[in-house]
Amino acid sequence: MSVFNRIGVIGGGAWGTALAALAAEGGDAMLWARNADVVADVNGRHCNSLYLPDIALPANLRATADLADLAACDALLLAMPAQTLRAFARQIGERIGANKPLVLTAKGIEIASGALLGQVLVEELPEAQALILSGPTFAAEVARGLPTAATLAGGDAGLVAALAARLSRPTFRPYASDDPVGAQIGGAVKNVLAIACGIVLGRRLGDNARAALITRGLAEMTRLGLRLGGRSETLMGLSGLGDLVLTCSGAQSRNLSLGRALGEGVDLAAYRAGRRTVAEGEFTATALHGLCARLQLEMPICAAVHAILHQGADIDATIAALLSRPLKNE
């Protein structure tokens, strides 16, 4: 069985820092961050005051701004925004080498190609051993040691088991899966559905409407997952339904917050201004729009979110159009 003594994490935001802290609790870990202030914070004060304020990080966690410093790591967790993965993969190949497991932790679909992130990674680094870590995981709660469960998916059962054992902590429980496609679909689509739920909240349409949206959104997620080769049981698990429920109801959800602001009448550009963090659903909505057109697949809720975000669609008219769709069997 593979041994993972030293884990590297690429991405100095909240999620990357939380994962690095988790890895450091079980052994050696190194965090790569672009921001020099984050590197200084982690190394000098054992914190990341920019992205995870008031959370103490393990003293043995080290940070660097040089990707080459991660070459000695036994596995890498990739926690950068989804749309930057291809560029980072090329840098990994050049600076680190891809002859080690690479665990994708971002949730999205590449806009330009419509490819899942695992496909992007394999296209750029064909020799890489790609795994997916996904599930209902707010970064601050993971970093605080609050109970969390997630899905770790990959095609090599032994590799998945070994990495799950390395990342497992008393309050962090990774469940193994051999369905990376399903795990990726759940993580990507739920962000778009969370924007829709936020719009429901912002428009004060009630809890009934939100429950209906989550349920019908799960049907859309499953439809896409099955079309691309995923399994329905994966989408009913942590990386599908679990993540959907959290992101559509948790106050920490960036995508829910974006949707709520739109529902309350805030302009998208005004909402973006001054924010450090990314609401991945904004970009995934565009990727899904193109992907569904190519697949000739209907995902009406996701299509409505794309129309509101990127085509200037009126929110009330869009909601009315969804409610007036022909009646059908569930």
Beta strands, then each sheet from edge to edge (+ up, - down):
strand 1: 6-10
strand 2: 28-32
strand 3: 62-64
strand 4: 75-78
strand 5: 101-104
strand 6: 129-134
strand 7: 148-153
strand 8: 172-177
sheet 1: 3+ 2+ 1+ 4+ 5+ 6+ 7- 8-
end
